Amino acid sequence: MKVTAADGVALYVERHGRETDPCIVFSCAYTTTHANWRGQIDALTAAGWQVVLWDHRGHGLSDAPTDPAAYSMDGVTQDLGVICDWASPARPVVLAGLSFGGLASLHWALRAPARVRALVLAGSGPGFKDPKAAERWAQQTERTAGYLEGRGLKAFVEGRAGATCIGRAPELPAAIEAARAIESQDVAALAAFGRHVTGLAPSVIDALGGIAAPALVIVGSEDEAFRRAAEVMAAKLPAAVHRVVDGAGHILNIEEAEAFNREVLDFLSRLAPLGP
């Protein structure tokens, strides 16, 4: 189904499990869709969790505005709040996100701490504080946007970038489904999202010490780009546990789904119970 963002953009969302169960909301990496999280549904719903998947604006089955002004980090953070309020209006939720999805989750946790029960930050980071590093990231994002516009999504998924959007085992059924969903997206919208959201996302590194919610910081042992970021976040978040999934790259929830699900479920099992 779709829910409406503050500016009228329709956001795709789906619920698995019972509305009365505690809720975990999964947010996607840049260029990926809700389909990337399919491998987590059965394990978590069987353990008594309500699993909510959604697509960022410009991604997946959500609306893809043509106006660049429709894309900002503040807007995407508000979108996540809309999804949380739809999924669990009366109780706080667990926010889970991979890569950019983790950063978006951190932004919402800082904005609405009472709405966040816990965080699962997978292959993610707090953004770049150093101006030179931030500029390099913006340049890389611009190159990605230009590639998408020039070559298209099929070439993107089948090329080197595939490891960062469907994982390094493209023959896996979960990777095949994820690739199919990625390739069906609107290229112009993804490029705009990259230029105006992902590439410009403010760092939250200096604010991590103020996030009291328990956090699972999880990363693949072979995810070179994010292993150090995971260590930094785990050190700065007051109630964090740090886990490394052996043999996994950036898309650890697809490449090593069983190990990822096991770590997430173990973390969730240790959360304090919700009140009535």
FILUM-630877 format. One record per residue (C-alpha): x, y, z; residue number from 0. Coordinates in steps of 0.001 Angstrom, whole numbers, plus 500000, padded with zeros to 6 digits. Layout:
N
pt c1 = X; c2 = Y; c3 = Z; resi = NUM
...
END
This chain:
276
pt c1 = 500000; c2 = 500000; c3 = 500000; resi = 0
pt c1 = 501019; c2 = 503654; c3 = 500017; resi = 1
pt c1 = 501000; c2 = 506322; c3 = 502684; resi = 2
pt c1 = 501263; c2 = 510032; c3 = 502016; resi = 3
pt c1 = 504286; c2 = 512101; c3 = 503004; resi = 4
pt c1 = 503995; c2 = 515643; c3 = 504323; resi = 5
pt c1 = 504441; c2 = 517104; c3 = 500828; resi = 6
pt c1 = 502023; c2 = 514705; c3 = 499154; resi = 7
pt c1 = 504524; c2 = 512163; c3 = 497834; resi = 8
pt c1 = 503124; c2 = 508623; c3 = 498031; resi = 9
pt c1 = 505467; c2 = 506229; c3 = 499851; resi = 10
pt c1 = 505244; c2 = 502486; c3 = 499275; resi = 11
pt c1 = 505027; c2 = 500387; c3 = 502443; resi = 12
pt c1 = 504134; c2 = 496812; c3 = 503314; resi = 13
pt c1 = 503484; c2 = 495120; c3 = 506630; resi = 14
pt c1 = 504249; c2 = 491495; c3 = 507516; resi = 15
pt c1 = 503065; c2 = 489934; c3 = 510751; resi = 16
pt c1 = 500456; c2 = 491171; c3 = 513186; resi = 17
pt c1 = 499830; c2 = 494835; c3 = 513888; resi = 18
pt c1 = 499817; c2 = 494039; c3 = 517603; resi = 19
pt c1 = 503377; c2 = 492647; c3 = 517509; resi = 20
pt c1 = 506402; c2 = 494857; c3 = 518242; resi = 21
pt c1 = 507532; c2 = 496605; c3 = 515073; resi = 22
pt c1 = 510803; c2 = 496755; c3 = 513169; resi = 23
pt c1 = 511050; c2 = 499124; c3 = 510185; resi = 24
pt c1 = 513659; c2 = 498322; c3 = 507525; resi = 25
pt c1 = 515098; c2 = 501192; c3 = 505458; resi = 26
pt c1 = 517043; c2 = 500592; c3 = 502255; resi = 27
pt c1 = 520406; c2 = 501612; c3 = 500907; resi = 28
pt c1 = 520600; c2 = 504191; c3 = 498113; resi = 29
pt c1 = 519482; c2 = 502722; c3 = 494732; resi = 30
pt c1 = 517940; c2 = 499640; c3 = 496377; resi = 31
pt c1 = 514338; c2 = 498818; c3 = 497260; resi = 32
pt c1 = 512242; c2 = 497100; c3 = 499893; resi = 33
pt c1 = 512876; c2 = 493850; c3 = 497988; resi = 34
pt c1 = 516408; c2 = 493798; c3 = 499410; resi = 35
pt c1 = 514905; c2 = 492907; c3 = 502807; resi = 36
pt c1 = 512743; c2 = 489961; c3 = 501706; resi = 37
pt c1 = 515120; c2 = 487489; c3 = 503351; resi = 38
pt c1 = 514418; c2 = 488894; c3 = 506785; resi = 39
pt c1 = 510629; c2 = 488611; c3 = 506793; resi = 40
pt c1 = 510086; c2 = 484957; c3 = 507679; resi = 41
pt c1 = 512692; c2 = 484750; c3 = 510439; resi = 42
pt c1 = 511457; c2 = 487864; c3 = 512219; resi = 43
pt c1 = 507729; c2 = 487307; c3 = 511888; resi = 44
pt c1 = 508203; c2 = 483741; c3 = 513176; resi = 45
pt c1 = 509835; c2 = 485276; c3 = 516247; resi = 46
pt c1 = 506821; c2 = 487508; c3 = 516864; resi = 47
pt c1 = 507861; c2 = 490718; c3 = 515127; resi = 48
pt c1 = 505864; c2 = 492942; c3 = 512829; resi = 49
pt c1 = 508148; c2 = 493604; c3 = 509847; resi = 50
pt c1 = 507636; c2 = 496806; c3 = 507864; resi = 51
pt c1 = 509386; c2 = 497397; c3 = 504533; resi = 52
pt c1 = 509240; c2 = 500656; c3 = 502608; resi = 53
pt c1 = 510792; c2 = 502537; c3 = 499707; resi = 54
pt c1 = 512414; c2 = 505957; c3 = 499929; resi = 55
pt c1 = 510880; c2 = 508580; c3 = 497634; resi = 56
pt c1 = 512303; c2 = 508137; c3 = 494160; resi = 57
pt c1 = 512936; c2 = 504449; c3 = 494872; resi = 58
pt c1 = 511073; c2 = 501220; c3 = 494261; resi = 59
pt c1 = 507306; c2 = 501586; c3 = 494192; resi = 60
pt c1 = 507192; c2 = 504982; c3 = 495900; resi = 61
pt c1 = 506479; c2 = 508108; c3 = 493883; resi = 62
pt c1 = 509403; c2 = 509468; c3 = 491863; resi = 63
pt c1 = 509067; c2 = 513273; c3 = 491773; resi = 64
pt c1 = 510702; c2 = 515079; c3 = 488876; resi = 65
pt c1 = 511306; c2 = 518308; c3 = 490809; resi = 66
pt c1 = 514771; c2 = 518297; c3 = 492466; resi = 67
pt c1 = 513259; c2 = 520381; c3 = 495271; resi = 68
pt c1 = 511350; c2 = 517250; c3 = 496355; resi = 69
pt c1 = 514612; c2 = 515662; c3 = 497506; resi = 70
pt c1 = 516360; c2 = 516584; c3 = 500752; resi = 71
pt c1 = 517709; c2 = 514773; c3 = 503786; resi = 72
pt c1 = 515190; c2 = 516559; c3 = 505964; resi = 73
pt c1 = 512364; c2 = 515360; c3 = 503725; resi = 74
pt c1 = 513553; c2 = 511752; c3 = 503757; resi = 75
pt c1 = 513877; c2 = 511864; c3 = 507546; resi = 76
pt c1 = 510296; c2 = 513118; c3 = 507750; resi = 77
pt c1 = 509241; c2 = 510297; c3 = 505406; resi = 78
pt c1 = 510665; c2 = 507729; c3 = 507803; resi = 79
pt c1 = 508675; c2 = 509326; c3 = 510602; resi = 80
pt c1 = 505497; c2 = 509039; c3 = 508529; resi = 81
pt c1 = 506194; c2 = 505330; c3 = 507999; resi = 82
pt c1 = 506820; c2 = 504775; c3 = 511722; resi = 83
pt c1 = 503633; c2 = 506592; c3 = 512690; resi = 84
pt c1 = 501651; c2 = 504499; c3 = 510215; resi = 85
pt c1 = 503214; c2 = 501212; c3 = 511316; resi = 86
pt c1 = 503151; c2 = 501708; c3 = 515086; resi = 87
pt c1 = 501349; c2 = 504880; c3 = 516177; resi = 88
pt c1 = 501210; c2 = 504025; c3 = 519865; resi = 89
pt c1 = 504530; c2 = 502298; c3 = 520553; resi = 90
pt c1 = 508186; c2 = 502971; c3 = 519677; resi = 91
pt c1 = 509734; c2 = 500999; c3 = 516839; resi = 92
pt c1 = 513054; c2 = 499368; c3 = 516086; resi = 93
pt c1 = 514710; c2 = 501096; c3 = 513138; resi = 94
pt c1 = 516866; c2 = 498920; c3 = 510911; resi = 95
pt c1 = 518787; c2 = 500295; c3 = 507960; resi = 96
pt c1 = 521591; c2 = 499321; c3 = 505632; resi = 97
pt c1 = 524105; c2 = 501908; c3 = 504410; resi = 98
pt c1 = 522121; c2 = 505115; c3 = 503723; resi = 99
pt c1 = 519128; c2 = 503477; c3 = 505410; resi = 100
pt c1 = 521150; c2 = 503330; c3 = 508615; resi = 101
pt c1 = 522100; c2 = 506993; c3 = 508372; resi = 102
pt c1 = 518457; c2 = 507937; c3 = 507807; resi = 103
pt c1 = 517551; c2 = 505895; c3 = 510893; resi = 104
pt c1 = 520101; c2 = 507799; c3 = 512960; resi = 105
pt c1 = 518690; c2 = 511114; c3 = 511775; resi = 106
pt c1 = 515179; c2 = 510057; c3 = 512837; resi = 107
pt c1 = 516418; c2 = 508709; c3 = 516173; resi = 108
pt c1 = 517908; c2 = 512122; c3 = 516914; resi = 109
pt c1 = 514749; c2 = 513921; c3 = 515857; resi = 110
pt c1 = 512251; c2 = 511693; c3 = 517708; resi = 111
pt c1 = 514065; c2 = 509669; c3 = 520392; resi = 112
pt c1 = 510849; c2 = 508715; c3 = 522170; resi = 113
pt c1 = 509659; c2 = 506930; c3 = 518999; resi = 114
pt c1 = 512762; c2 = 504728; c3 = 518703; resi = 115
pt c1 = 513061; c2 = 501592; c3 = 520778; resi = 116
pt c1 = 516346; c2 = 500423; c3 = 519262; resi = 117
pt c1 = 518528; c2 = 500622; c3 = 516159; resi = 118
pt c1 = 520009; c2 = 498046; c3 = 513795; resi = 119
pt c1 = 522746; c2 = 499731; c3 = 511758; resi = 120
pt c1 = 524035; c2 = 497415; c3 = 509025; resi = 121
pt c1 = 526994; c2 = 498292; c3 = 506808; resi = 122
pt c1 = 526403; c2 = 501914; c3 = 507663; resi = 123
pt c1 = 528136; c2 = 505043; c3 = 508881; resi = 124
pt c1 = 527407; c2 = 508403; c3 = 510542; resi = 125
pt c1 = 528226; c2 = 510549; c3 = 507511; resi = 126
pt c1 = 531353; c2 = 512591; c3 = 506839; resi = 127
pt c1 = 532323; c2 = 515370; c3 = 509244; resi = 128
pt c1 = 535599; c2 = 516303; c3 = 507556; resi = 129
pt c1 = 534869; c2 = 518758; c3 = 504714; resi = 130
pt c1 = 537354; c2 = 517115; c3 = 502345; resi = 131
pt c1 = 535914; c2 = 513661; c3 = 502984; resi = 132
pt c1 = 532397; c2 = 515033; c3 = 502525; resi = 133
pt c1 = 533409; c2 = 516579; c3 = 499209; resi = 134
pt c1 = 534943; c2 = 513309; c3 = 498010; resi = 135
pt c1 = 531711; c2 = 511534; c3 = 498923; resi = 136
pt c1 = 529634; c2 = 514117; c3 = 497043; resi = 137
pt c1 = 531872; c2 = 513645; c3 = 493995; resi = 138
pt c1 = 531506; c2 = 509875; c3 = 494181; resi = 139
pt c1 = 527735; c2 = 510226; c3 = 494427; resi = 140
pt c1 = 527760; c2 = 512499; c3 = 491392; resi = 141
pt c1 = 529708; c2 = 509878; c3 = 489445; resi = 142
pt c1 = 527117; c2 = 507284; c3 = 490435; resi = 143
pt c1 = 524278; c2 = 509550; c3 = 489319; resi = 144
pt c1 = 526012; c2 = 510194; c3 = 486009; resi = 145
pt c1 = 526578; c2 = 506483; c3 = 485471; resi = 146
pt c1 = 522931; c2 = 505734; c3 = 486106; resi = 147
pt c1 = 521866; c2 = 508403; c3 = 483612; resi = 148
pt c1 = 524364; c2 = 507299; c3 = 480998; resi = 149
pt c1 = 524330; c2 = 503526; c3 = 481295; resi = 150
pt c1 = 521108; c2 = 502612; c3 = 483079; resi = 151
pt c1 = 520237; c2 = 500389; c3 = 485998; resi = 152
pt c1 = 520826; c2 = 497012; c3 = 484369; resi = 153
pt c1 = 524443; c2 = 497902; c3 = 483636; resi = 154
pt c1 = 524724; c2 = 499322; c3 = 487154; resi = 155
pt c1 = 523556; c2 = 496112; c3 = 488803; resi = 156
pt c1 = 525564; c2 = 493838; c3 = 486508; resi = 157
pt c1 = 528742; c2 = 495909; c3 = 486877; resi = 158
pt c1 = 531051; c2 = 496580; c3 = 489788; resi = 159
pt c1 = 528285; c2 = 498367; c3 = 491687; resi = 160
pt c1 = 526350; c2 = 495125; c3 = 491941; resi = 161
pt c1 = 528360; c2 = 494150; c3 = 495003; resi = 162
pt c1 = 527028; c2 = 497221; c3 = 496815; resi = 163
pt c1 = 523366; c2 = 496814; c3 = 495879; resi = 164
pt c1 = 522615; c2 = 493085; c3 = 495531; resi = 165
pt c1 = 525773; c2 = 491537; c3 = 496986; resi = 166
pt c1 = 528593; c2 = 489447; c3 = 495580; resi = 167
pt c1 = 526503; c2 = 486340; c3 = 494920; resi = 168
pt c1 = 524107; c2 = 487474; c3 = 492168; resi = 169
pt c1 = 522925; c2 = 483907; c3 = 491618; resi = 170
pt c1 = 521148; c2 = 483815; c3 = 494995; resi = 171
pt c1 = 517347; c2 = 483953; c3 = 494680; resi = 172
pt c1 = 517226; c2 = 486945; c3 = 497039; resi = 173
pt c1 = 519811; c2 = 488769; c3 = 494926; resi = 174
pt c1 = 517900; c2 = 488005; c3 = 491723; resi = 175
pt c1 = 514692; c2 = 489426; c3 = 493207; resi = 176
pt c1 = 516538; c2 = 492480; c3 = 494507; resi = 177
pt c1 = 518139; c2 = 493084; c3 = 491095; resi = 178
pt c1 = 514809; c2 = 492837; c3 = 489298; resi = 179
pt c1 = 513309; c2 = 495482; c3 = 491590; resi = 180
pt c1 = 516328; c2 = 497782; c3 = 491292; resi = 181
pt c1 = 516338; c2 = 497617; c3 = 487504; resi = 182
pt c1 = 512683; c2 = 498675; c3 = 487288; resi = 183
pt c1 = 513222; c2 = 502038; c3 = 489000; resi = 184
pt c1 = 513208; c2 = 505558; c3 = 487578; resi = 185
pt c1 = 516783; c2 = 506569; c3 = 486735; resi = 186
pt c1 = 516166; c2 = 510324; c3 = 486851; resi = 187
pt c1 = 514635; c2 = 510081; c3 = 490325; resi = 188
pt c1 = 517518; c2 = 508003; c3 = 491661; resi = 189
pt c1 = 520047; c2 = 510453; c3 = 490245; resi = 190
pt c1 = 518199; c2 = 513355; c3 = 491880; resi = 191
pt c1 = 518077; c2 = 511494; c3 = 495187; resi = 192
pt c1 = 521815; c2 = 510891; c3 = 495010; resi = 193
pt c1 = 522668; c2 = 514491; c3 = 494218; resi = 194
pt c1 = 520323; c2 = 516144; c3 = 496714; resi = 195
pt c1 = 520068; c2 = 513589; c3 = 499529; resi = 196
pt c1 = 522760; c2 = 510916; c3 = 499672; resi = 197
pt c1 = 525600; c2 = 513118; c3 = 498485; resi = 198
pt c1 = 524750; c2 = 515974; c3 = 500850; resi = 199
pt c1 = 523589; c2 = 514067; c3 = 503933; resi = 200
pt c1 = 524795; c2 = 515840; c3 = 507101; resi = 201
pt c1 = 527021; c2 = 513913; c3 = 509481; resi = 202
pt c1 = 525646; c2 = 512895; c3 = 512868; resi = 203
pt c1 = 528929; c2 = 511691; c3 = 514337; resi = 204
pt c1 = 529065; c2 = 514375; c3 = 517020; resi = 205
pt c1 = 525507; c2 = 513583; c3 = 518122; resi = 206
pt c1 = 525878; c2 = 509805; c3 = 518532; resi = 207
pt c1 = 526632; c2 = 510113; c3 = 522240; resi = 208
pt c1 = 523145; c2 = 511507; c3 = 522763; resi = 209
pt c1 = 521353; c2 = 508451; c3 = 521358; resi = 210
pt c1 = 520325; c2 = 506354; c3 = 524344; resi = 211
pt c1 = 518515; c2 = 503636; c3 = 522407; resi = 212
pt c1 = 520227; c2 = 500229; c3 = 522252; resi = 213
pt c1 = 521977; c2 = 499726; c3 = 518920; resi = 214
pt c1 = 523257; c2 = 496738; c3 = 517006; resi = 215
pt c1 = 526115; c2 = 497872; c3 = 514773; resi = 216
pt c1 = 526685; c2 = 495058; c3 = 512320; resi = 217
pt c1 = 529015; c2 = 494874; c3 = 509335; resi = 218
pt c1 = 530454; c2 = 492293; c3 = 506961; resi = 219
pt c1 = 534048; c2 = 491223; c3 = 507574; resi = 220
pt c1 = 534808; c2 = 492029; c3 = 503921; resi = 221
pt c1 = 532996; c2 = 495358; c3 = 503781; resi = 222
pt c1 = 536179; c2 = 497431; c3 = 503678; resi = 223
pt c1 = 534376; c2 = 500726; c3 = 503087; resi = 224
pt c1 = 532298; c2 = 500468; c3 = 506284; resi = 225
pt c1 = 534251; c2 = 498373; c3 = 508793; resi = 226
pt c1 = 535973; c2 = 501419; c3 = 510311; resi = 227
pt c1 = 532718; c2 = 503410; c3 = 510332; resi = 228
pt c1 = 531078; c2 = 500565; c3 = 512256; resi = 229
pt c1 = 533845; c2 = 500623; c3 = 514847; resi = 230
pt c1 = 533464; c2 = 504380; c3 = 515294; resi = 231
pt c1 = 529690; c2 = 504184; c3 = 515708; resi = 232
pt c1 = 529919; c2 = 501293; c3 = 518142; resi = 233
pt c1 = 532406; c2 = 503259; c3 = 520244; resi = 234
pt c1 = 530343; c2 = 506456; c3 = 520298; resi = 235
pt c1 = 526823; c2 = 505084; c3 = 520746; resi = 236
pt c1 = 526265; c2 = 504641; c3 = 524519; resi = 237
pt c1 = 524339; c2 = 501359; c3 = 524281; resi = 238
pt c1 = 525841; c2 = 499676; c3 = 521228; resi = 239
pt c1 = 526926; c2 = 496131; c3 = 520514; resi = 240
pt c1 = 529278; c2 = 495517; c3 = 517588; resi = 241
pt c1 = 529043; c2 = 492392; c3 = 515461; resi = 242
pt c1 = 531010; c2 = 491319; c3 = 512380; resi = 243
pt c1 = 529554; c2 = 488733; c3 = 510005; resi = 244
pt c1 = 532347; c2 = 486547; c3 = 508681; resi = 245
pt c1 = 532645; c2 = 486281; c3 = 504915; resi = 246
pt c1 = 530062; c2 = 488983; c3 = 504177; resi = 247
pt c1 = 530453; c2 = 492112; c3 = 502095; resi = 248
pt c1 = 528326; c2 = 495242; c3 = 502075; resi = 249
pt c1 = 524976; c2 = 493532; c3 = 501399; resi = 250
pt c1 = 525423; c2 = 491190; c3 = 504339; resi = 251
pt c1 = 521695; c2 = 490567; c3 = 504813; resi = 252
pt c1 = 521559; c2 = 488845; c3 = 501399; resi = 253
pt c1 = 525026; c2 = 487316; c3 = 501198; resi = 254
pt c1 = 524864; c2 = 485802; c3 = 504695; resi = 255
pt c1 = 521164; c2 = 485966; c3 = 505486; resi = 256
pt c1 = 521125; c2 = 483254; c3 = 508152; resi = 257
pt c1 = 524000; c2 = 484761; c3 = 510117; resi = 258
pt c1 = 522547; c2 = 488262; c3 = 509779; resi = 259
pt c1 = 519086; c2 = 487151; c3 = 510925; resi = 260
pt c1 = 520578; c2 = 485263; c3 = 513844; resi = 261
pt c1 = 522475; c2 = 488327; c3 = 515073; resi = 262
pt c1 = 519443; c2 = 490571; c3 = 514687; resi = 263
pt c1 = 517155; c2 = 488163; c3 = 516523; resi = 264
pt c1 = 519656; c2 = 487741; c3 = 519339; resi = 265
pt c1 = 519848; c2 = 491515; c3 = 519708; resi = 266
pt c1 = 516082; c2 = 491943; c3 = 519633; resi = 267
pt c1 = 515609; c2 = 489209; c3 = 522234; resi = 268
pt c1 = 517654; c2 = 491252; c3 = 524709; resi = 269
pt c1 = 515568; c2 = 494421; c3 = 524460; resi = 270
pt c1 = 513580; c2 = 495503; c3 = 527467; resi = 271
pt c1 = 509905; c2 = 494565; c3 = 527023; resi = 272
pt c1 = 507456; c2 = 497234; c3 = 525968; resi = 273
pt c1 = 504984; c2 = 498544; c3 = 528464; resi = 274
pt c1 = 501241; c2 = 497917; c3 = 528154; resi = 275
END
